[in-house]
């Protein structure tokens, strides 16, 4: 996101982030690849927000950590219903029972 460049530069210089520049760049790279929030451009924080709030200290919400949506209108629910129709209602027929 290329917003508030001047403000971001002032924050960077004031806090002397040159010392941890590699760490910040690495964190942003990882978040772009793995963080669910950062997959949608509208939810990527502005650089000034990222720097002011020290967002590199926050946990990354990876895809495997998110809950699948539930409810009658969720796409996950629609997917499950489609699988049930295709398998005749037994979606677990391919699973083995634990011993």
Gaussian input, Z-matrix of N, CA and C with variables (Angstrom, degrees):
# hf/3-21g

backbone

0 1
 N
 C     1     B1
 C     2     B2     1     A1
 N     3     B3     2     A2     1     D1
 C     4     B4     3     A3     2     D2
 C     5     B5     4     A4     3     D3
 N     6     B6     5     A5     4     D4
 C     7     B7     6     A6     5     D5
 C     8     B8     7     A7     6     D6
 N     9     B9     8     A8     7     D7
 C    10    B10     9     A9     8     D8
 C    11    B11    10    A10     9     D9
 N    12    B12    11    A11    10    D10
 C    13    B13    12    A12    11    D11
 C    14    B14    13    A13    12    D12
 N    15    B15    14    A14    13    D13
 C    16    B16    15    A15    14    D14
 C    17    B17    16    A16    15    D15
 N    18    B18    17    A17    16    D16
 C    19    B19    18    A18    17    D17
 C    20    B20    19    A19    18    D18
 N    21    B21    20    A20    19    D19
 C    22    B22    21    A21    20    D20
 C    23    B23    22    A22    21    D21
 N    24    B24    23    A23    22    D22
 C    25    B25    24    A24    23    D23
 C    26    B26    25    A25    24    D24
 N    27    B27    26    A26    25    D25
 C    28    B28    27    A27    26    D26
 C    29    B29    28    A28    27    D27
 N    30    B30    29    A29    28    D28
 C    31    B31    30    A30    29    D29
 C    32    B32    31    A31    30    D30
 N    33    B33    32    A32    31    D31
 C    34    B34    33    A33    32    D32
 C    35    B35    34    A34    33    D33
 N    36    B36    35    A35    34    D34
 C    37    B37    36    A36    35    D35
 C    38    B38    37    A37    36    D36
 N    39    B39    38    A38    37    D37
 C    40    B40    39    A39    38    D38
 C    41    B41    40    A40    39    D39
 N    42    B42    41    A41    40    D40
 C    43    B43    42    A42    41    D41
 C    44    B44    43    A43    42    D42
 N    45    B45    44    A44    43    D43
 C    46    B46    45    A45    44    D44
 C    47    B47    46    A46    45    D45
 N    48    B48    47    A47    46    D46
 C    49    B49    48    A48    47    D47
 C    50    B50    49    A49    48    D48
 N    51    B51    50    A50    49    D49
 C    52    B52    51    A51    50    D50
 C    53    B53    52    A52    51    D51
 N    54    B54    53    A53    52    D52
 C    55    B55    54    A54    53    D53
 C    56    B56    55    A55    54    D54
 N    57    B57    56    A56    55    D55
 C    58    B58    57    A57    56    D56
 C    59    B59    58    A58    57    D57
 N    60    B60    59    A59    58    D58
 C    61    B61    60    A60    59    D59
 C    62    B62    61    A61    60    D60
 N    63    B63    62    A62    61    D61
 C    64    B64    63    A63    62    D62
 C    65    B65    64    A64    63    D63
 N    66    B66    65    A65    64    D64
 C    67    B67    66    A66    65    D65
 C    68    B68    67    A67    66    D66
 N    69    B69    68    A68    67    D67
 C    70    B70    69    A69    68    D68
 C    71    B71    70    A70    69    D69
 N    72    B72    71    A71    70    D70
 C    73    B73    72    A72    71    D71
 C    74    B74    73    A73    72    D72
 N    75    B75    74    A74    73    D73
 C    76    B76    75    A75    74    D74
 C    77    B77    76    A76    75    D75
 N    78    B78    77    A77    76    D76
 C    79    B79    78    A78    77    D77
 C    80    B80    79    A79    78    D78
 N    81    B81    80    A80    79    D79
 C    82    B82    81    A81    80    D80
 C    83    B83    82    A82    81    D81
 N    84    B84    83    A83    82    D82
 C    85    B85    84    A84    83    D83
 C    86    B86    85    A85    84    D84
 N    87    B87    86    A86    85    D85
 C    88    B88    87    A87    86    D86
 C    89    B89    88    A88    87    D87
 N    90    B90    89    A89    88    D88
 C    91    B91    90    A90    89    D89
 C    92    B92    91    A91    90    D90
 N    93    B93    92    A92    91    D91
 C    94    B94    93    A93    92    D92
 C    95    B95    94    A94    93    D93
 N    96    B96    95    A95    94    D94
 C    97    B97    96    A96    95    D95
 C    98    B98    97    A97    96    D96
 N    99    B99    98    A98    97    D97
 C   100   B100    99    A99    98    D98
 C   101   B101   100   A100    99    D99
 N   102   B102   101   A101   100   D100
 C   103   B103   102   A102   101   D101
 C   104   B104   103   A103   102   D102
 N   105   B105   104   A104   103   D103
 C   106   B106   105   A105   104   D104
 C   107   B107   106   A106   105   D105
 N   108   B108   107   A107   106   D106
 C   109   B109   108   A108   107   D107
 C   110   B110   109   A109   108   D108
 N   111   B111   110   A110   109   D109
 C   112   B112   111   A111   110   D110
 C   113   B113   112   A112   111   D111
 N   114   B114   113   A113   112   D112
 C   115   B115   114   A114   113   D113
 C   116   B116   115   A115   114   D114
 N   117   B117   116   A116   115   D115
 C   118   B118   117   A117   116   D116
 C   119   B119   118   A118   117   D117
 N   120   B120   119   A119   118   D118
 C   121   B121   120   A120   119   D119
 C   122   B122   121   A121   120   D120
 N   123   B123   122   A122   121   D121
 C   124   B124   123   A123   122   D122
 C   125   B125   124   A124   123   D123
 N   126   B126   125   A125   124   D124
 C   127   B127   126   A126   125   D125
 C   128   B128   127   A127   126   D126
 N   129   B129   128   A128   127   D127
 C   130   B130   129   A129   128   D128
 C   131   B131   130   A130   129   D129
 N   132   B132   131   A131   130   D130
 C   133   B133   132   A132   131   D131
 C   134   B134   133   A133   132   D132
 N   135   B135   134   A134   133   D133
 C   136   B136   135   A135   134   D134
 C   137   B137   136   A136   135   D135
 N   138   B138   137   A137   136   D136
 C   139   B139   138   A138   137   D137
 C   140   B140   139   A139   138   D138
 N   141   B141   140   A140   139   D139
 C   142   B142   141   A141   140   D140
 C   143   B143   142   A142   141   D141
 N   144   B144   143   A143   142   D142
 C   145   B145   144   A144   143   D143
 C   146   B146   145   A145   144   D144
 N   147   B147   146   A146   145   D145
 C   148   B148   147   A147   146   D146
 C   149   B149   148   A148   147   D147
 N   150   B150   149   A149   148   D148
 C   151   B151   150   A150   149   D149
 C   152   B152   151   A151   150   D150
 N   153   B153   152   A152   151   D151
 C   154   B154   153   A153   152   D152
 C   155   B155   154   A154   153   D153
 N   156   B156   155   A155   154   D154
 C   157   B157   156   A156   155   D155
 C   158   B158   157   A157   156   D156
 N   159   B159   158   A158   157   D157
 C   160   B160   159   A159   158   D158
 C   161   B161   160   A160   159   D159
 N   162   B162   161   A161   160   D160
 C   163   B163   162   A162   161   D161
 C   164   B164   163   A163   162   D162
 N   165   B165   164   A164   163   D163
 C   166   B166   165   A165   164   D164
 C   167   B167   166   A166   165   D165
 N   168   B168   167   A167   166   D166
 C   169   B169   168   A168   167   D167
 C   170   B170   169   A169   168   D168
 N   171   B171   170   A170   169   D169
 C   172   B172   171   A171   170   D170
 C   173   B173   172   A172   171   D171
 N   174   B174   173   A173   172   D172
 C   175   B175   174   A174   173   D173
 C   176   B176   175   A175   174   D174
 N   177   B177   176   A176   175   D175
 C   178   B178   177   A177   176   D176
 C   179   B179   178   A178   177   D177
 N   180   B180   179   A179   178   D178
 C   181   B181   180   A180   179   D179
 C   182   B182   181   A181   180   D180
 N   183   B183   182   A182   181   D181
 C   184   B184   183   A183   182   D182
 C   185   B185   184   A184   183   D183
 N   186   B186   185   A185   184   D184
 C   187   B187   186   A186   185   D185
 C   188   B188   187   A187   186   D186
 N   189   B189   188   A188   187   D187
 C   190   B190   189   A189   188   D188
 C   191   B191   190   A190   189   D189
 N   192   B192   191   A191   190   D190
 C   193   B193   192   A192   191   D191
 C   194   B194   193   A193   192   D192
 N   195   B195   194   A194   193   D193
 C   196   B196   195   A195   194   D194
 C   197   B197   196   A196   195   D195
 N   198   B198   197   A197   196   D196
 C   199   B199   198   A198   197   D197
 C   200   B200   199   A199   198   D198
 N   201   B201   200   A200   199   D199
 C   202   B202   201   A201   200   D200
 C   203   B203   202   A202   201   D201
 N   204   B204   203   A203   202   D202
 C   205   B205   204   A204   203   D203
 C   206   B206   205   A205   204   D204
 N   207   B207   206   A206   205   D205
 C   208   B208   207   A207   206   D206
 C   209   B209   208   A208   207   D207
 N   210   B210   209   A209   208   D208
 C   211   B211   210   A210   209   D209
 C   212   B212   211   A211   210   D210
 N   213   B213   212   A212   211   D211
 C   214   B214   213   A213   212   D212
 C   215   B215   214   A214   213   D213
 N   216   B216   215   A215   214   D214
 C   217   B217   216   A216   215   D215
 C   218   B218   217   A217   216   D216
 N   219   B219   218   A218   217   D217
 C   220   B220   219   A219   218   D218
 C   221   B221   220   A220   219   D219
 N   222   B222   221   A221   220   D220
 C   223   B223   222   A222   221   D221
 C   224   B224   223   A223   222   D222
 N   225   B225   224   A224   223   D223
 C   226   B226   225   A225   224   D224
 C   227   B227   226   A226   225   D225
 N   228   B228   227   A227   226   D226
 C   229   B229   228   A228   227   D227
 C   230   B230   229   A229   228   D228
 N   231   B231   230   A230   229   D229
 C   232   B232   231   A231   230   D230
 C   233   B233   232   A232   231   D231
 N   234   B234   233   A233   232   D232
 C   235   B235   234   A234   233   D233
 C   236   B236   235   A235   234   D234
 N   237   B237   236   A236   235   D235
 C   238   B238   237   A237   236   D236
 C   239   B239   238   A238   237   D237
 N   240   B240   239   A239   238   D238
 C   241   B241   240   A240   239   D239
 C   242   B242   241   A241   240   D240
 N   243   B243   242   A242   241   D241
 C   244   B244   243   A243   242   D242
 C   245   B245   244   A244   243   D243
 N   246   B246   245   A245   244   D244
 C   247   B247   246   A246   245   D245
 C   248   B248   247   A247   246   D246
 N   249   B249   248   A248   247   D247
 C   250   B250   249   A249   248   D248
 C   251   B251   250   A250   249   D249
 N   252   B252   251   A251   250   D250
 C   253   B253   252   A252   251   D251
 C   254   B254   253   A253   252   D252
 N   255   B255   254   A254   253   D253
 C   256   B256   255   A255   254   D254
 C   257   B257   256   A256   255   D255
 N   258   B258   257   A257   256   D256
 C   259   B259   258   A258   257   D257
 C   260   B260   259   A259   258   D258
 N   261   B261   260   A260   259   D259
 C   262   B262   261   A261   260   D260
 C   263   B263   262   A262   261   D261
 N   264   B264   263   A263   262   D262
 C   265   B265   264   A264   263   D263
 C   266   B266   265   A265   264   D264
 N   267   B267   266   A266   265   D265
 C   268   B268   267   A267   266   D266
 C   269   B269   268   A268   267   D267
 N   270   B270   269   A269   268   D268
 C   271   B271   270   A270   269   D269
 C   272   B272   271   A271   270   D270
 N   273   B273   272   A272   271   D271
 C   274   B274   273   A273   272   D272
 C   275   B275   274   A274   273   D273
 N   276   B276   275   A275   274   D274
 C   277   B277   276   A276   275   D275
 C   278   B278   277   A277   276   D276
 N   279   B279   278   A278   277   D277
 C   280   B280   279   A279   278   D278
 C   281   B281   280   A280   279   D279
 N   282   B282   281   A281   280   D280
 C   283   B283   282   A282   281   D281
 C   284   B284   283   A283   282   D282
 N   285   B285   284   A284   283   D283
 C   286   B286   285   A285   284   D284
 C   287   B287   286   A286   285   D285
 N   288   B288   287   A287   286   D286
 C   289   B289   288   A288   287   D287
 C   290   B290   289   A289   288   D288
 N   291   B291   290   A290   289   D289
 C   292   B292   291   A291   290   D290
 C   293   B293   292   A292   291   D291
 N   294   B294   293   A293   292   D292
 C   295   B295   294   A294   293   D293
 C   296   B296   295   A295   294   D294

   B1=1.4502
   B2=1.5153
   B3=1.3129
   B4=1.4665
   B5=1.5260
   B6=1.3213
   B7=1.4601
   B8=1.5251
   B9=1.3140
   B10=1.4685
   B11=1.5308
   B12=1.3185
   B13=1.4674
   B14=1.5269
   B15=1.3145
   B16=1.4651
   B17=1.5237
   B18=1.3230
   B19=1.4656
   B20=1.5329
   B21=1.3114
   B22=1.4615
   B23=1.5260
   B24=1.3157
   B25=1.4717
   B26=1.5321
   B27=1.3189
   B28=1.4740
   B29=1.5316
   B30=1.3258
   B31=1.4687
   B32=1.5218
   B33=1.3385
   B34=1.4727
   B35=1.5323
   B36=1.3328
   B37=1.4706
   B38=1.5301
   B39=1.3262
   B40=1.4615
   B41=1.5267
   B42=1.3236
   B43=1.4683
   B44=1.5238
   B45=1.3197
   B46=1.4649
   B47=1.5346
   B48=1.3270
   B49=1.4567
   B50=1.5257
   B51=1.3346
   B52=1.4627
   B53=1.5272
   B54=1.3255
   B55=1.4627
   B56=1.5294
   B57=1.3291
   B58=1.4611
   B59=1.5355
   B60=1.3025
   B61=1.4685
   B62=1.5214
   B63=1.3232
   B64=1.4620
   B65=1.5315
   B66=1.3166
   B67=1.4570
   B68=1.5333
   B69=1.3219
   B70=1.4673
   B71=1.5248
   B72=1.3180
   B73=1.4751
   B74=1.5223
   B75=1.3150
   B76=1.4537
   B77=1.5307
   B78=1.3290
   B79=1.4608
   B80=1.5259
   B81=1.3194
   B82=1.4643
   B83=1.5222
   B84=1.3283
   B85=1.4690
   B86=1.5257
   B87=1.3131
   B88=1.4665
   B89=1.5227
   B90=1.3257
   B91=1.4684
   B92=1.5274
   B93=1.3100
   B94=1.4641
   B95=1.5193
   B96=1.3259
   B97=1.4607
   B98=1.5254
   B99=1.3394
   B100=1.4586
   B101=1.5247
   B102=1.3105
   B103=1.4690
   B104=1.5255
   B105=1.3131
   B106=1.4613
   B107=1.5241
   B108=1.3191
   B109=1.4627
   B110=1.5226
   B111=1.3086
   B112=1.4522
   B113=1.5234
   B114=1.3146
   B115=1.4624
   B116=1.5239
   B117=1.3126
   B118=1.4551
   B119=1.5318
   B120=1.3140
   B121=1.4610
   B122=1.5265
   B123=1.3174
   B124=1.4649
   B125=1.5322
   B126=1.3298
   B127=1.4591
   B128=1.5258
   B129=1.3184
   B130=1.4589
   B131=1.5232
   B132=1.3373
   B133=1.4631
   B134=1.5280
   B135=1.3141
   B136=1.4573
   B137=1.5304
   B138=1.3180
   B139=1.4636
   B140=1.5292
   B141=1.3249
   B142=1.4726
   B143=1.5282
   B144=1.3245
   B145=1.4627
   B146=1.5199
   B147=1.3160
   B148=1.4636
   B149=1.5311
   B150=1.3268
   B151=1.4607
   B152=1.5258
   B153=1.3179
   B154=1.4687
   B155=1.5179
   B156=1.3236
   B157=1.4645
   B158=1.5271
   B159=1.3282
   B160=1.4637
   B161=1.5336
   B162=1.3308
   B163=1.4532
   B164=1.5205
   B165=1.3234
   B166=1.4578
   B167=1.5294
   B168=1.3367
   B169=1.4559
   B170=1.5320
   B171=1.3263
   B172=1.4689
   B173=1.5237
   B174=1.3148
   B175=1.4621
   B176=1.5169
   B177=1.3200
   B178=1.4599
   B179=1.5222
   B180=1.3246
   B181=1.4560
   B182=1.5159
   B183=1.3413
   B184=1.4573
   B185=1.5224
   B186=1.3226
   B187=1.4557
   B188=1.5183
   B189=1.3277
   B190=1.4558
   B191=1.5211
   B192=1.3358
   B193=1.4621
   B194=1.5255
   B195=1.3244
   B196=1.4574
   B197=1.5148
   B198=1.3280
   B199=1.4531
   B200=1.5188
   B201=1.3110
   B202=1.4561
   B203=1.5204
   B204=1.3418
   B205=1.4566
   B206=1.5281
   B207=1.3198
   B208=1.4551
   B209=1.5157
   B210=1.3069
   B211=1.4530
   B212=1.5135
   B213=1.2917
   B214=1.4572
   B215=1.5211
   B216=1.3118
   B217=1.4585
   B218=1.5197
   B219=1.3206
   B220=1.4643
   B221=1.5254
   B222=1.3174
   B223=1.4609
   B224=1.5296
   B225=1.3405
   B226=1.4600
   B227=1.5299
   B228=1.3277
   B229=1.4583
   B230=1.5257
   B231=1.3222
   B232=1.4655
   B233=1.5271
   B234=1.3138
   B235=1.4625
   B236=1.5290
   B237=1.3297
   B238=1.4596
   B239=1.5287
   B240=1.3203
   B241=1.4610
   B242=1.5232
   B243=1.3252
   B244=1.4566
   B245=1.5157
   B246=1.3371
   B247=1.4653
   B248=1.5265
   B249=1.3340
   B250=1.4636
   B251=1.5257
   B252=1.3075
   B253=1.4671
   B254=1.5198
   B255=1.3371
   B256=1.4619
   B257=1.5247
   B258=1.3251
   B259=1.4651
   B260=1.5192
   B261=1.3126
   B262=1.4596
   B263=1.5170
   B264=1.3337
   B265=1.4571
   B266=1.5187
   B267=1.3098
   B268=1.4613
   B269=1.5232
   B270=1.3355
   B271=1.4638
   B272=1.5203
   B273=1.3269
   B274=1.4569
   B275=1.5283
   B276=1.3234
   B277=1.4519
   B278=1.5276
   B279=1.3341
   B280=1.4516
   B281=1.5272
   B282=1.3248
   B283=1.4644
   B284=1.5268
   B285=1.3065
   B286=1.4555
   B287=1.5153
   B288=1.3104
   B289=1.4515
   B290=1.5147
   B291=1.3290
   B292=1.4638
   B293=1.5270
   B294=1.2981
   B295=1.4627
   B296=1.5083
   A1=107.27
   A2=115.63
   A3=119.90
   A4=108.90
   A5=115.44
   A6=122.68
   A7=108.73
   A8=116.23
   A9=122.69
   A10=112.86
   A11=116.53
   A12=120.38
   A13=112.21
   A14=116.63
   A15=120.59
   A16=110.58
   A17=115.64
   A18=119.99
   A19=110.13
   A20=116.76
   A21=120.90
   A22=111.31
   A23=116.10
   A24=120.96
   A25=110.41
   A26=116.57
   A27=120.56
   A28=110.55
   A29=116.82
   A30=121.13
   A31=109.86
   A32=115.79
   A33=121.76
   A34=110.20
   A35=116.16
   A36=120.47
   A37=111.66
   A38=116.88
   A39=121.50
   A40=111.32
   A41=116.53
   A42=121.04
   A43=113.62
   A44=116.49
   A45=122.80
   A46=111.70
   A47=114.66
   A48=120.67
   A49=113.24
   A50=117.52
   A51=119.65
   A52=110.91
   A53=116.03
   A54=121.10
   A55=112.03
   A56=116.66
   A57=120.40
   A58=111.78
   A59=116.29
   A60=121.08
   A61=112.20
   A62=116.92
   A63=120.25
   A64=110.40
   A65=116.42
   A66=121.39
   A67=110.96
   A68=117.08
   A69=121.53
   A70=110.74
   A71=116.35
   A72=119.96
   A73=110.54
   A74=117.06
   A75=121.61
   A76=110.87
   A77=117.18
   A78=121.37
   A79=111.41
   A80=116.81
   A81=120.58
   A82=110.27
   A83=117.02
   A84=120.83
   A85=111.90
   A86=115.92
   A87=120.48
   A88=110.57
   A89=116.98
   A90=120.02
   A91=111.31
   A92=117.36
   A93=119.97
   A94=111.76
   A95=116.52
   A96=120.86
   A97=113.38
   A98=117.20
   A99=119.86
   A100=116.14
   A101=118.47
   A102=120.28
   A103=110.21
   A104=115.84
   A105=121.92
   A106=110.85
   A107=116.70
   A108=120.78
   A109=111.53
   A110=117.33
   A111=121.59
   A112=113.03
   A113=118.52
   A114=121.22
   A115=111.42
   A116=117.15
   A117=122.11
   A118=107.30
   A119=116.70
   A120=121.87
   A121=113.32
   A122=117.77
   A123=119.49
   A124=112.40
   A125=118.21
   A126=121.24
   A127=113.48
   A128=117.55
   A129=120.16
   A130=107.52
   A131=117.52
   A132=118.81
   A133=111.82
   A134=116.01
   A135=120.61
   A136=107.95
   A137=117.09
   A138=119.71
   A139=113.63
   A140=117.21
   A141=119.31
   A142=111.07
   A143=117.34
   A144=121.10
   A145=110.36
   A146=115.94
   A147=121.49
   A148=110.39
   A149=116.60
   A150=120.69
   A151=112.23
   A152=117.66
   A153=121.27
   A154=112.33
   A155=116.44
   A156=120.83
   A157=113.71
   A158=116.45
   A159=122.52
   A160=110.28
   A161=115.11
   A162=120.66
   A163=113.81
   A164=118.47
   A165=120.65
   A166=110.85
   A167=117.23
   A168=121.35
   A169=112.01
   A170=117.87
   A171=122.07
   A172=110.99
   A173=115.07
   A174=120.44
   A175=110.00
   A176=115.66
   A177=121.67
   A178=107.83
   A179=116.10
   A180=120.87
   A181=107.49
   A182=115.18
   A183=119.89
   A184=110.28
   A185=115.71
   A186=121.84
   A187=112.08
   A188=118.24
   A189=120.90
   A190=112.78
   A191=118.06
   A192=121.44
   A193=113.53
   A194=117.44
   A195=118.71
   A196=110.39
   A197=115.13
   A198=120.44
   A199=108.81
   A200=115.03
   A201=119.82
   A202=108.23
   A203=117.23
   A204=119.28
   A205=110.61
   A206=114.85
   A207=119.95
   A208=108.69
   A209=116.18
   A210=120.74
   A211=110.31
   A212=115.07
   A213=120.37
   A214=113.15
   A215=118.41
   A216=121.37
   A217=114.20
   A218=117.74
   A219=118.72
   A220=110.70
   A221=115.32
   A222=119.39
   A223=110.36
   A224=117.64
   A225=120.69
   A226=110.10
   A227=116.21
   A228=120.79
   A229=110.50
   A230=116.51
   A231=120.73
   A232=110.69
   A233=116.98
   A234=121.53
   A235=110.14
   A236=116.24
   A237=120.34
   A238=111.17
   A239=116.25
   A240=119.98
   A241=110.73
   A242=117.33
   A243=121.25
   A244=111.90
   A245=116.87
   A246=121.57
   A247=109.64
   A248=116.22
   A249=120.07
   A250=111.03
   A251=117.48
   A252=121.11
   A253=110.68
   A254=116.84
   A255=121.02
   A256=112.01
   A257=117.25
   A258=119.78
   A259=112.43
   A260=117.30
   A261=119.84
   A262=113.11
   A263=117.12
   A264=121.17
   A265=114.17
   A266=119.11
   A267=121.42
   A268=109.23
   A269=116.74
   A270=120.97
   A271=112.06
   A272=117.77
   A273=120.99
   A274=112.42
   A275=118.10
   A276=120.59
   A277=112.96
   A278=116.72
   A279=120.41
   A280=112.56
   A281=117.35
   A282=121.59
   A283=110.50
   A284=115.62
   A285=119.23
   A286=108.88
   A287=116.94
   A288=120.85
   A289=109.32
   A290=116.79
   A291=119.86
   A292=110.80
   A293=116.49
   A294=122.28
   A295=110.13
   D1=125.11
   D2=-178.14
   D3=-108.57
   D4=78.61
   D5=179.68
   D6=-132.42
   D7=149.96
   D8=176.06
   D9=52.06
   D10=46.53
   D11=-177.65
   D12=-60.03
   D13=-43.80
   D14=-178.28
   D15=-63.87
   D16=-44.19
   D17=179.43
   D18=-64.02
   D19=-41.92
   D20=179.57
   D21=-62.61
   D22=-40.78
   D23=178.98
   D24=-63.13
   D25=-41.00
   D26=178.76
   D27=-63.78
   D28=-43.18
   D29=178.51
   D30=-63.00
   D31=-44.32
   D32=-179.64
   D33=-58.99
   D34=-49.47
   D35=-177.88
   D36=-66.88
   D37=-41.94
   D38=-178.41
   D39=-61.21
   D40=-41.37
   D41=-176.71
   D42=-93.26
   D43=0.80
   D44=177.46
   D45=52.68
   D46=54.28
   D47=-178.90
   D48=-77.04
   D49=-0.02
   D50=176.12
   D51=-58.49
   D52=-30.81
   D53=-178.63
   D54=-66.17
   D55=-30.04
   D56=-178.60
   D57=-117.75
   D58=22.11
   D59=-177.19
   D60=-56.30
   D61=-44.04
   D62=-179.75
   D63=-60.28
   D64=-43.43
   D65=-179.55
   D66=-62.82
   D67=-43.20
   D68=-179.85
   D69=-65.49
   D70=-45.88
   D71=179.60
   D72=-62.47
   D73=-41.31
   D74=178.00
   D75=-63.06
   D76=-42.58
   D77=179.30
   D78=-62.12
   D79=-44.54
   D80=179.07
   D81=-62.28
   D82=-41.98
   D83=178.48
   D84=-60.45
   D85=-44.47
   D86=179.59
   D87=-65.60
   D88=-42.71
   D89=-179.75
   D90=-63.82
   D91=-36.52
   D92=178.00
   D93=-63.58
   D94=-31.38
   D95=-179.37
   D96=-87.80
   D97=-37.98
   D98=-168.24
   D99=-114.63
   D100=-26.43
   D101=-173.86
   D102=-78.56
   D103=125.29
   D104=-177.90
   D105=-57.81
   D106=-43.92
   D107=-178.06
   D108=-59.57
   D109=-37.66
   D110=-174.78
   D111=-79.83
   D112=-3.20
   D113=178.90
   D114=-74.73
   D115=-23.65
   D116=177.83
   D117=-106.71
   D118=117.42
   D119=-172.35
   D120=-54.65
   D121=-32.12
   D122=-177.32
   D123=-69.48
   D124=-16.51
   D125=-179.42
   D126=-102.23
   D127=1.18
   D128=175.30
   D129=-75.87
   D130=126.73
   D131=-177.67
   D132=-68.78
   D133=151.34
   D134=174.47
   D135=-63.54
   D136=150.91
   D137=-179.85
   D138=-55.02
   D139=-39.09
   D140=179.43
   D141=-64.72
   D142=-36.74
   D143=176.65
   D144=-67.29
   D145=-43.81
   D146=178.89
   D147=-58.14
   D148=-45.98
   D149=-178.01
   D150=-72.47
   D151=-46.07
   D152=-179.07
   D153=-60.43
   D154=-39.92
   D155=-175.82
   D156=-94.22
   D157=4.51
   D158=-179.82
   D159=47.36
   D160=54.80
   D161=-175.08
   D162=-66.99
   D163=-14.48
   D164=176.12
   D165=-66.25
   D166=-15.37
   D167=177.64
   D168=-85.01
   D169=-12.29
   D170=179.75
   D171=-76.74
   D172=155.08
   D173=175.20
   D174=-71.13
   D175=152.43
   D176=175.35
   D177=-92.71
   D178=128.89
   D179=177.22
   D180=-91.14
   D181=100.39
   D182=-177.96
   D183=-83.23
   D184=163.34
   D185=-178.06
   D186=-56.11
   D187=-40.31
   D188=-176.78
   D189=-71.42
   D190=-15.93
   D191=-178.31
   D192=-89.62
   D193=-9.52
   D194=-177.05
   D195=-87.64
   D196=150.14
   D197=178.64
   D198=-84.02
   D199=144.48
   D200=177.03
   D201=-74.43
   D202=138.19
   D203=-179.48
   D204=-65.46
   D205=146.03
   D206=177.80
   D207=-127.38
   D208=168.65
   D209=-179.49
   D210=119.07
   D211=163.95
   D212=-174.90
   D213=-62.50
   D214=-33.48
   D215=-173.64
   D216=-101.23
   D217=4.57
   D218=-177.27
   D219=-76.19
   D220=150.40
   D221=179.28
   D222=-65.63
   D223=-30.75
   D224=177.18
   D225=-64.76
   D226=-42.91
   D227=178.31
   D228=-62.58
   D229=-42.23
   D230=178.09
   D231=-62.97
   D232=-38.95
   D233=178.44
   D234=-63.60
   D235=-46.53
   D236=-179.52
   D237=-60.62
   D238=-42.14
   D239=179.57
   D240=-62.69
   D241=-39.32
   D242=177.89
   D243=-63.80
   D244=-40.91
   D245=178.84
   D246=-65.19
   D247=-42.21
   D248=179.71
   D249=-61.92
   D250=-40.87
   D251=179.26
   D252=-64.07
   D253=-42.14
   D254=-178.23
   D255=-68.71
   D256=-32.47
   D257=-176.09
   D258=-98.83
   D259=7.50
   D260=179.97
   D261=72.39
   D262=24.66
   D263=176.27
   D264=96.44
   D265=-15.58
   D266=-178.76
   D267=-103.39
   D268=87.00
   D269=-177.15
   D270=-76.58
   D271=-12.04
   D272=-176.76
   D273=-106.12
   D274=15.27
   D275=-176.11
   D276=-63.39
   D277=-25.62
   D278=-179.19
   D279=-84.73
   D280=-9.98
   D281=-177.75
   D282=-85.69
   D283=144.61
   D284=175.66
   D285=-92.94
   D286=152.01
   D287=178.75
   D288=-82.45
   D289=143.29
   D290=-179.38
   D291=-65.54
   D292=145.60
   D293=-178.82
   D294=-94.11

